């Protein structure tokens, strides 16, 4: 397969990955109910969401550096691995402290993919000399994500009534699909010379 076809395949796979993300995050609509089922109070639930947000915020810069050095494909694969583990770990959590660990792990995984898919899509179009089509394809990707979110928004609460763990199993299934498709993404290997002075100055900023 020539390089142009590989980059064209990237576009389709990245849109598909965003579609899968909509299903992976389907359990979000019942997250509070799930926490309440574990007898967590309002303060504990608030702390859990705070830990998730802070972890994403803190980890975005270092994971962004790793993405720059090791590539977007690897970051998406790492995200897929994290989501497979995280969605399953939620079903094993039975108390506040175990959930704190899970959401921190969840936040770390999310930080690897924050902005990665959109930038990967842009880069693939750039390689095909089709940068002007970026808005068209990113809109299409967001549409697929929205469709998946709408589907889960209607179905997950119903599924949750039958079994509180089923929504997470569905998330695990789609996380596995995302992980598998991510291995078929194409990214040219770039040899990047590490600038130690740059790394030191960046670490100071962190």
C-alpha positions, 0 to 999 in steps of 0.5 A: 500500500502506497503512502497516500492510501495509508494516509487516506486510511488514517482519515477513516480510522480516526473518524471511526476511533472518535465514533468508538470514543462515544460508546466508550464514554457511554457510561458517563450518563450513569456515572453519578447513579453508579457512585450512588449505588456504592453509597457515596455521598455528594462530597465524595462524588465531587472529590472523585470528579475533581481528581479526574479533572486535576489528573487530566490537567496535570498530565496533559503537558508531560503526555503531550511531550511524550506524543511529540517524541514518540508519535500520535499513533502510540499515544492513541494506542496507549489511550486504548490500553488505558480505557480497556483497563479503566472501564473494567476497573470501574466494575471491580471498584466497591468503595470511595478509595478504590474509585479515586485510584481508578479515576486518576488512572482514567485521567492519565489515559485521557490526557494521552488522547487530548487533541491527538486525534484532531492533530493526527487528522490534520497532519494526515490531510496535510500529507495528502495536500488536502488541508482545506478539507480539515473542517469537513472531516473534523465535523464529520468525526464530531458528528459520528461521536455525537451519534454514538453519544446519543445512542448511548444516552438513550440505551445506557440508562435502560441497560443500567437498570438491568445490571450496573456493570453492563454499561462498563462492559460495553465501554470495554468492548468498544475500547478494545475495538479502538485499540485494535483499529489504532494499530492500523494507523500510519505515521512516518517515523521521525528521528527527534534529537533530544535537546537536554537544555530544552527538557530541563527548562520544560521540566521547570515550567511543569 
